[in-house]
Amino acid sequence: MIHTGTIEADLFELAPCGLAVVAPNGAFLSANRQLRAWVGLCAGARGGNLASCLAGDGQEFFASLVESLRQDEPVEEVFVLLQRSNGAILPVYLNAVLRRRPSGGETVHLSFVSAWRRTEYEAELRRGKSAAEQLAAIVAHSSDAIVSVDGNGRILNANAAFTEIFQFERAEVMGARLADLIVPEGFRQQFADKLARAAQQPIKGELVRRKRKDGASLDFSLSLAPIRDERTGETVAISASYRDVTTLTRAAEHIEFLLREVNHRSKNMLAVVQAVARQTARFAESPEAFTDGFMARLAAIGASHDMLVSRDWRGVAISELTRIQCCELVDSGESRLSVAGDLIEINPRAAECYGLALHELATNAVKYGAWSTPEGRVELEFALEEETGVYRLTWRERGGPSVNAPERTGFGFSVLTRTAPQSIQGESQMDFLPDGLSYSLRAPLAQVAMGRGD
């Protein structure tokens, strides 16, 4: 063999393609294992002739090939047919180089690549290229922010979603340190530790908070993975994928808030129910009276709470609360209740107070007052006294039976004169006028309006 050194000899002998060195007349000087297997040469390969291994007019073809090489014309990717030792034909691509020895003489160095194997290689390359293009398209059009960084955390590449989500221009991103752009200062050492771990093995789905260019904070699910060199297996870069989960985390925080609020409200509700039960029992004349009064008041409390729950405890409109507590007790076909004035949104604590007060007023009007007769009506006015910062409810009954101050007061009287005003730091006044009951409830607006009180 015309090779020097063990490594070169091994490379020649073990190459996956056919390799040969022949004399200008085609006589084999050496051939590697692959070519010998194809054409049935012995290990030494001397004594055989390449021309006889070429199907068809091999002698003339080889002679013209050598002549082309002597004219410095390249011989590359020439399609020929090899005659295999078993009689089969093997299509191959031939490459040839003419070498001139300093001492004189010429040798022809040839390589043969199986056309079938080459077709497989090309198909594999096409598949690999297609897969790479698909992956690149996925990354480019992903809604997740995807970026690759070197070992020092400097950005090597970033997709469009990254620049869009974090509001940077691409020129600002490339080559910059990722931590400087989006990681809050207090979390940069933690991020550096993540990069060090990710250089060894992937990190998936860690919840992190990052900042946009304008300083706004967003929550992300962060996944990191090493990018390795195919030949050496060494980590050459790290990919980082940020999936925006801000909506989910904000929703979870809101749910947690609501759970705390429900717990707080439940305790308040239990206290209210206990107080209603004690006071109703105290003033009830019989077990039946207690049951009727207690269930009616529970229904009133429940109606107010249904409204609050439907609005996530963000308060209620006083007009809607009035409709729920009063209108179901009155014949809907007649204009028995007029509501006017400053109809504001009130906070949850005030809604409980006003709801119970309105229920007691309406119930009393149906049993003894204006709504106990066909001609009776109620005028309800809400007024905001801006100079004093007071919100006032005025209930005025007209057209009903004449009323007198009761000799014995009950739970309803206690709610209207003590419980309701005390719960919103207000004051009340009840007058039993000849033509009907008059009641007013005044309280600081800060204790009543949504966003100012409870």
C-alpha positions, 0 to 999 in steps of 0.5 A: 500500500502506498500510505505511511503511518498506522493511522492513515493505513487504518483510515484507508482500510476501514473507510465505509466507501471503496478506496483503491490505488491503481497503476495507469494501466488499471492494475491494482496496487492496493484496495481497501476492505470495502472495495475488495468485498465488492469486487472479490479481490484478495487481501493484497489486491495485486494481480487484479485490474480495475478495468475488468471490474467495470461493467461494459467497456471498462478498458476503454473507459479507464484509459479515457479516464487516465487521459483526462486526469493527465490533462488536469481535467477533474474526474468527480462524481462519475457514474459507473457500474461495478461488476461484483464477485457474485455477478451482480451489478453495483452502481457507484459514483467514482472520484479519481485523482492522478498523483505523480511521484517525485521519483517518476511514475504515476498512480491513480487514486480512486474512491467509490461511493455506492449509489444506493448508500448515497441515496440513503445519505441524501434522503437522511440529509433531506429529512434532517434539513426538513426537521431542522426547518420545521423546528426553526419555524416552530421556534420562530412562530412560537407564542413562548419567548425563546432565547439562547445564551452562552455560558456567560448568559449573553444572548446568542439568538431570540425569537420574535415572541421574546422581543414582543413580550419583553418589548425590546428591539432585536438590536438591543437583545443580541449580545446583551446579558439576559439577566441585565435585560429581564431578571429583577436585580434581587434574583440575578444570582438565583438565575446564574445558579439556574444557568449553571445547573441547566448546563448539565441537565434540563430544568422544566417549568419553574415559576419565575417573575421577570420584568419588561423593558417598561419595568412591568412584572410578569410571571413565567414558567421557565424551562432551560436546556443545554445545547450540546456539540454533536461531536464532543457532547460539550455544552455550547449554549443554553436555551431558555423558554418563557411561557407567560402565566401571568393570567394564571398566577393572577387568577390564583392570587384572586382565588386565594383572596376570595377564599380568605374573604369567604372565611372572613365573611363566613365568620361575620355571617355566623355572628349575624345569624347568631345575633338574629337568632337570639334577638328573634327568640327574645322578642318572639311570642311563640315558637311559631312566631320565632320560626317565621321571623327567623326564616324571613330574616335569614332569607333577607340576609341570604338575598344580600349575600347572593348579590355580593357573591355574584359580584365577587364581594365588590359591593352592590348598587343600592337600587338593586338591593332595594329591589331585592329586599322590598319589591317581592313583598309588594304587589308588582302591578301597582306603583307602591314604592318609589325610589329616588336620589343618589343611588350609589354602590355600597360596600359589603358591610353596608349591604348587610346593614341596609339589606336587613334594615330594608327588610324590616321596614318592608315587612313592617309596612306589609303587616302594619303600615302603608302596604297593609292597605290598597292605597298605601305607598312608600317613598324611599329616598337616598341622598348624599350630603356633600357638605357633611359627607353623610349618606342618608336613607329616608323611608316615608310611608303615606296613605296607610293606616294611622300609626302610633308608637308601639308599647312593646318593641321587637327585634325589627325595632332593635335592628332599625334603631341600634344594630343598623346605625351602629354597624356603619357608625351612623344614627337613625330616627324613627317617627310614628306620624299620623299618616305613616311611619317615617324613618331615616338612617344617616352614616358617613359616606366613608362607611357606606360607599364602595372602596371607602369602607369594608 
